[in-house]
Amino acid sequence: MSDKMIEKLSAVLKAGSPVITAADVKHGVMEQVQLYFEADGEAVMDVINKDDLVQNFPDEGVYVLNRNGNPVKLVMFEGEEDMYFRTDGTTEESDEFADVPSVAFMSAVEALSTLKL
């Protein structure tokens, strides 16, 4: 990851916007996301469900780390029966998170990075 990408991500977190790095979406509905947010000058990770994201969506916005390592703005909008999240600029009534990996995949990567062999 380039220094420029890290600077972008750091600026997003410092501005109060969480960055989503993984999402579990089944049948067009987000079940949970892994996100990072700033707390006491550090990036902290958490896994939250859809209701938590809807209820705690910050005024500063939320970003999704796309496959190219760039933060893209996540838009929340109200549909006929639910709130939806999308990064692609459309208003299709299903959740879309820039094709990030699953929460389980990212958890496995993090566990791998801490293995002592």
C-alpha positions, 0 to 999 in steps of 0.5 A, a space after each residue: 500500500 502506498 504512502 498516498 493511500 495511507 494518508 487518505 485513510 488516515 485523513 478519513 479516520 481523523 475526520 470521524 468517518 469509519 472505514 469498512 474493510 469487510 462485509 457479509 451480504 446475503 441475498 442483498 442484505 448486509 448482516 455485518 461489517 468489519 470497520 475501523 474508526 479512530 479512538 484516542 489517536 489509534 485505528 480501532 476495529 469492530 464488527 457491527 450488524 446492520 442495525 448498529 450501522 443504521 442507528 450510528 451512521 455518523 454525520 461525517 459519513 462512512 467509507 469503504 476500502 475498495 479492492 484498489 485500496 481507496 476509500 469510497 463513500 458509502 451512501 445510506 438511503 431509505 427504500 420501500 421497506 428498509 435502509 440500504 447502503 451502496 457505494 456504486 451511486 445507484 439506488 437499487 434496494 440491496 446493500 452493496 459494499 464495493 466487493 470487499 471480502 467477507 468478515 470471516 476472510 478478514 478475521 482469518 487474515 488477521 489471525 494469520 498475521 499474529 501466528 507464532 510459528 
